[in-house]
Amino acid sequence: MIELHYWPTPNGHKITMFLEETGLPYEIVPVNIAKGEQFKPDFLKIAPNNRMPAIVDRAPADGGAPISIFESGAILQYLAEKTGRFLPADVRGRFETMQWLFWQMGGLGPMAGQNHHFANYSKEKLEYPLKRYIDETARLYAVLDKRLADREFVAGPYTIADMASYPWTVPHKMQSQNLDDFPNLKRWYEAIRARPATVAAYALGDRIKAAAPPVDPEEQRRNMFGQNAATVRR
């Protein structure tokens, strides 16, 4: 059984997409980041960076004690190796997939995340960072669009690289991006959106978010963005 500490964000959706694709048994432990639940001591034991998602595998392949893992890319790799799914076994296919997984972790996610922050959460609408992150998001969309010009999915077959990138393109309107400007990406996006596992993963996220009590916007802002070194040391 996989214990998934989760909130319906792009990084959270990556993991539920994988679990729904494989049918691997899992249970959700909600981590409401707007309420600050990512700072609870029990969560920090498995996710010291106070970010979700994180997992605890209660039945690891070595038969030993439960294994906890944080960082969504590491979780996807771990689950792919555990199940033998969505990560090619041959060296060329494996590293084709892994480099695009790292591309998402180091580029698309952080840049789109900053885009979201300055467009939707910053109290001041600052022209320079908005343009910087909108333009960089567009550049990364173009990289992905070019990559998909001659293949169905990022690494050829459907892999964890696609599951990592797709959730960061779902809020494309929030990122000031028009998918019609990226026709190969749009075709890829529509194909993944239609997969039953994707539908199930996003429906799960909607149910969890709908069941959560409302949080004051200022409290949410403090919990999500009011962190510094003292936050870690306390």
Secondary structure, DSSP 8 states (H G I E B T S, - for coil): -EEEEE-SSHHHHHHHHHHHHHT--EEEEE--TTTTGGGSHHHHHH-TTS-S-EEEESS-TTSSS-EEEESHHHHHHHHHHHHT-SS-SSHHHHHHHHHHHHHIIIIIHHHHHHHHIIIII-SS--HHHHHHHHHHHHHHHHHHHHHGGGSSBTTBS--HHHHHHHHHHTTTTTTT--GGG-HHHHHHHHHHHTSHHHHHHHHHHHHHHHHS----HHHHHHHHH---HHHHH-
